[in-house]
Amino acid sequence: MTDEHVPHLPAIDTTVPHSARVWNWALGGKDHFEPDRLLGEHLLKHYPEALNVARASREFLGRAVKALAVEEGVRQFLDIGTGLPTADNTHEVAQRYAPDARIVYVDNDPLILLHARALLTSNPQGATDYVQADVQDPDTVLEEAARTLDFEKPVALMLLSMLGHIDPDEAALLVQEYTRRLPSGSFLATCDSIDAPEMIKLNEDYAASGAVPYICRSEAQLAATADGLEILPPGVVALNTWRPEGPLEPTYQWGLLARKP
Ligand SMILES: C[S@@+](CC[C@H](N)C(=O)[O-])C[C@H]1O[C@@H](n2cnc3c(N)ncnc32)[C@H](O)[C@@H]1O
């Protein structure tokens, strides 16, 4: 059978590095192609202190989802810019502490759609769903997520290491648009690469490879995503200092957890 006979087969460009696949390489995964590996190896060689951002982000996911499920009683999660499935995806962490948790994953990369089955392994008491959509289209994201999530009840919006694909000022307005549409008691968890010189240079090399550029942000730009929300302790900080449960390497990945009053 040729591709033209396969309905809805997504087009996947394997000739240039791609965000989710380079990330997967950095996490020690297996879902990447040669251009992703070559770029990863280049970045590791030239910026050895910076490439732990992927691991720092996933570890933050674990601690933030645990805090949301256990301390805040959150049972609904909207994880946009999910990335390729790896160990401890959002539903696995959430349902470990709250078996009835409901999770909707959203990504615009067709490769994630192909791997989405690994994200749909919900505990029977809860639910998971996958939506192929662009974060910049909140109408579609929220409409499709409403198949699984009840938007009358609090939702944790997760935007982890993905807003750097969008202009920083537009990103803050976009997140505010989402949180404006979520009920009181909802949460925002977000993290991104901070604008340290080494991280800016790393992302210049990243963009020069032909990958969709990733834009670092200042602490103020990161905090602006939570405008109108209450940022919870310890604030907008490097992820290794965000409620660590053991010693963690210093990282240029910063983040925050905030609650909608
Ligand atoms: C660096 S990965 C981060 C994955 C995961 N959130 C994590 O922290 O491990 C960025 C992800 O965002 C997705 N992404 C990029 N631009 C997007 C957009 N406009 N809408 C939805 N997803 C997007 C990419 O496809 C990729 O899977």
The ligand as a MOL file (V3000), in Angstrom:
LIG
                    3D

  0  0  0     0  0            999 V3000
M  V30 BEGIN CTAB
M  V30 COUNTS 27 29 0 0 0
M  V30 BEGIN ATOM
M  V30 1 C 10.8160 20.3510 24.0170 0
M  V30 2 S 9.3650 19.3920 23.8530 0 CHG=1
M  V30 3 C 8.7400 19.3510 25.5180 0
M  V30 4 C 7.9670 18.1010 25.8400 0
M  V30 5 C 7.3770 17.9820 27.2440 0
M  V30 6 N 6.4000 19.0270 27.5290 0
M  V30 7 C 8.4420 17.9490 28.3060 0
M  V30 8 O 8.5880 18.9250 29.0530 0
M  V30 9 O 9.1560 16.9710 28.3940 0 CHG=-1
M  V30 10 C 8.2700 20.6010 23.0710 0
M  V30 11 C 6.9850 19.9930 22.5330 0
M  V30 12 O 6.1000 21.0620 22.1530 0
M  V30 13 C 5.4830 20.7260 20.9340 0
M  V30 14 N 5.0540 21.9610 20.2590 0
M  V30 15 C 5.8430 22.9010 19.6720 0
M  V30 16 N 5.1100 23.8970 19.1630 0
M  V30 17 C 3.8000 23.5770 19.4360 0
M  V30 18 C 2.5610 24.2180 19.1460 0
M  V30 19 N 2.5230 25.3780 18.4810 0
M  V30 20 N 1.4130 23.6270 19.5690 0
M  V30 21 C 1.4570 22.4300 20.2450 0
M  V30 22 N 2.6140 21.7860 20.5470 0
M  V30 23 C 3.7710 22.3420 20.1450 0
M  V30 24 C 6.5460 19.9760 20.1680 0
M  V30 25 O 5.9910 19.1850 19.1350 0
M  V30 26 C 7.1710 19.1350 21.2950 0
M  V30 27 O 6.5200 17.9050 21.4310 0
M  V30 END ATOM
M  V30 BEGIN BOND
M  V30 1 1 1 2
M  V30 2 1 2 3
M  V30 3 1 2 10
M  V30 4 1 3 4
M  V30 5 1 4 5
M  V30 6 1 5 6
M  V30 7 1 5 7
M  V30 8 2 7 8
M  V30 9 1 7 9
M  V30 10 1 10 11
M  V30 11 1 11 12
M  V30 12 1 11 26
M  V30 13 1 12 13
M  V30 14 1 13 14
M  V30 15 1 13 24
M  V30 16 1 14 15
M  V30 17 1 14 23
M  V30 18 2 15 16
M  V30 19 1 16 17
M  V30 20 1 17 18
M  V30 21 2 17 23
M  V30 22 1 18 19
M  V30 23 2 18 20
M  V30 24 1 20 21
M  V30 25 2 21 22
M  V30 26 1 22 23
M  V30 27 1 24 25
M  V30 28 1 24 26
M  V30 29 1 26 27
M  V30 END BOND
M  V30 END CTAB
M  END
